[in-house]
Amino acid sequence: MAKAVTIKVKLVSSADTGFYYVAKKNSRTMTDKLVKKKYDPVARKHVEFRFAAVYFVAECSGLCPTGPTRASGSQERSLVSAALDEGNVGGYSVAYGRDDTYFPVYITAALALIFLTAAWITGELYWLPLAVAAAAFTYYNIPLLETGRPTIGANQYGIFIQAFGLIRWRAIDRIDLVEIAERAMTVHELQISLGAPLGSALVVDWRKQPTYRLLMRLPWRMSHNNMVRVNLEPFDQPPHAIHRTFLRMWRYYRS
């Protein structure tokens, strides 16, 4: 009788939290992709865990839940940089998605075109500064129109922010949600306090952007006290839900 061939496979949570299990599978008798219903401690419910990849790491007996690999800083950077980019981060993600944030972008784009047309038809140069101002506002806010692109989120490695990078969990000291009064409204700001210098806190650094995006809107600001600040108002999920999810994942993956 032929010897059974057992391989290890990675089963990833269908809740997109980044949590995964490692299971053994007989590649000869189990030809279908493995799916198991297990408990996801990040989502705090039972969900389906689906086959993601063959697992080539150290021994793990049976079905074993694991957190992020405890690799050295340089090993972790090399591994994650090779696997992730800004458009392929996995895990929990949030994108821009509120109508009242990107509607003005369309309006200013139309105004820029109107002012430019008026300058061409009338030959009057005073229309040009108005056209340039409207075009500049439109250009700056183009990222608000990228509703299908992950802007902030988290996976097993840490918190990721578009045009900033991936902050490893163990470099984060606090994650707070702060209400800030601005004019006649209240803005919810996510504040991520780092316990390490930025260079070592980032597993992946995305701050170097293509030339055409250099002056576009960024979702983050960096404070002098080593704090990353993100305005949560333009996103497609409520600020409190984003904060709760980040806190839950941070507490789990730091442990």
N, C-alpha and C positions, 0 to 999 in steps of 0.2 A: 504493500500500500504506500502511496506517495505521502511524503511528509507534509503536514499542513504548513502553509505559509502565513504567518501572523504579522501584520503591520500595525503601526499606531497611526491614528488619524486625529486631526484636530476638528472638533465640533464647536461651531461658533453660535452664540445666542442669536435667535431671530429677532430679539428686542433691540438689536444694534447697540448694545452697551459695551461691547468689546470683550465681555467675559466669555471664556471658553473651557471646554473639557477636553481631555485626551482619552481616547478609548482604543481598545484593541479590536482588530477586525481580521477575520480569515479572508484573505484576498481570493481564495478559490471557491469557498462555499457562499460567501456574501458578496455578490457581484453588484448589488444595488448600492447607491450612496446611502450611508448610514444617517439615520435621523432618530434622535432620542428626545423625549420630553423630560427635562430636568429643571431644578430650581436655579434661577438666576438671582444671586444675592444683590446685584446692583439694581435690577428692575423690581426685585422683591416679589416675584411671582414665578410660577412654573411656565416655561415656554419651550418651544421646540429648539433643539440644538442640531444644526445641520452641518454636514461634511463641508470642510473648507480646504483642507490640504492634508497630505501625508506628513506625519510628524517625525522629524529626524533628530530628536534630542535624547537626553539621558533617560534611563529606565523609569517607568512609572507603572506600578502594578494596578491592573484593573482600570476602572473609570476614576480619574483623579482630577479634581478641580485645581486649577493653578492660577496664580496671578501673573504679573509681568515677570519675565526672567530677570534674575538679579545678576546682570552682567556688569562688567566694569564700565565706566563712563565712555571710554573710547570704543569699546565693543558695542555698547548700546547705540551710540551715535551711528556707527557704520551699518549696523543691522537695520535700524529704523530708517536712515536716510535712503538706503537702497530700496526699502519696501514702500515708502510713503512719499507722496508729493501733495501739493495743495489741493489737487483735484481727486486724490485717492487716499483718504485718511481713515475711513471706516469708523465704527463705533457710533456714538451719539453725536449728531450734528444739527446745527441751527443755521438758517439762511435768512437773508433779507426777504421780507414778504408782505409788508403792509402797504396798502394802496395809497394812504395819505403821505407816505414818504417818497414814492417814486412818481406820483402824479406831477409835482412841480418840475421834475426833470424834463418831462415831455413838454410842459408849458414853456420853459425857458429855451428849449431847443427850437420850438416853433417861433418864439420871439426873436431868437438870433437870426433865423431865416428871414423873418419879416423885416427886421432892421437892415439886414444885408441887401435885401431886394429893394428896400426904399432908398438906400444909398446909391445903388446902381441905377435906379430909374430917375431919381431927382438930381443925382450928381452932387448932393450935399454931403460933406464929410462928417457932419456932426452925428449922423446915424451910425458911423463906424464904431465909436466907443461903446455905444449901447449894444451893438451886435457882438463886440468882443466880450463885454461883461456877461451877456447872456450865454455866449458860447463857453466862457470859462466856467461859469456855474454848472452848466450841463456836463462839461468834461469832468469836473471835480466830483460830481455825484453819480457818474456812470456805474460805480460798483453797486449802488442801490437797485439797479435794474437786473443784476445778476442773481435772480431769485432761486435759481437751481443750483447755485454753487455754495458748498459749505463755507460759512464765514467764521463761526466759532463752534467748538464742540470738544469732545473728550473720547479717548479710547484707553486701552490698557496701559499705554505708555505715559499719558499725561493729557493736559489741556492744549488744544491747538487753536491758533488764531490766525486768520488770513493775513498775509503780508507781515507776519511776525515770527511765528515758528511754533514748535511743539515743546511745551514746558513740562519737564518730568515731574511726576507726582511728589517725589521726596524733596524737591526743591521749593515746594509751596508751603508757606507757614499758615496762611489764612486765606479764606475765600469769603468775602462779605458782599452783601447787597445793600447799597446805600441810596437813600432818596435825596435828591438834590433839587432845590427850588430854582427854576430858571424862568424868568419873566412871569408869565401867568400859568405855568405848568410845572409838574413835578417829573423829573427825569430819574429813572432807575439806572444806577451804575454798578457794574460788577467790578470789584476791586480784589485783585490777586496779589497778595504780599509774598515776595520771594525771600527765602532764607539763604540764598546763595547768589553769588555774582551772576549777572545775566549770561555771561559766556558759558558757564558751567550748568546753568539752569536749563538752557535750551538743548534738547536732544537733536532737534532739526531747526536750522535757522533759515527763515524765508524772508528776511528783511530786504534782501537784494532783489528788487523787482525789475521787470523789463522796462526799458527806457520809456515806452509809451504810457506806462502806468505810474511814473515817478511822482507826479503831482496830483494823483487821484486820491480820493477820500480813503482814509485808513480806519478800520474799526477799533483801533486801540490807541492809547496814549500812555507814555511812560512817565511816572513821577520821579522826583529826585530821591525819594526814600525807597527805591527799588520796588515800586508797586506798578502793576499793569492795570490800566483802567479801561473798561469797555462799556460804552453806552448801549443798553439793552432795548431801548425803545423801538428801533426800526425792525426788530426781528419777528419771525413768524410764530414765536412761542412766547407766552407770558414771562416777564422777568423773574417772578417767584418760582416758576416751574424750572427755568434754566438754572437758577441758583441752587434749588433743592437737588437737582440731578447732579450738578457738579460736586456739591458737598457729599452726597452719598457715594459717588465714585471715588472721590478723594479719600474719604475715610476707609473705604474698602481696600483700595490699592496701596495705601500707605502702610496698612497693617501687615 
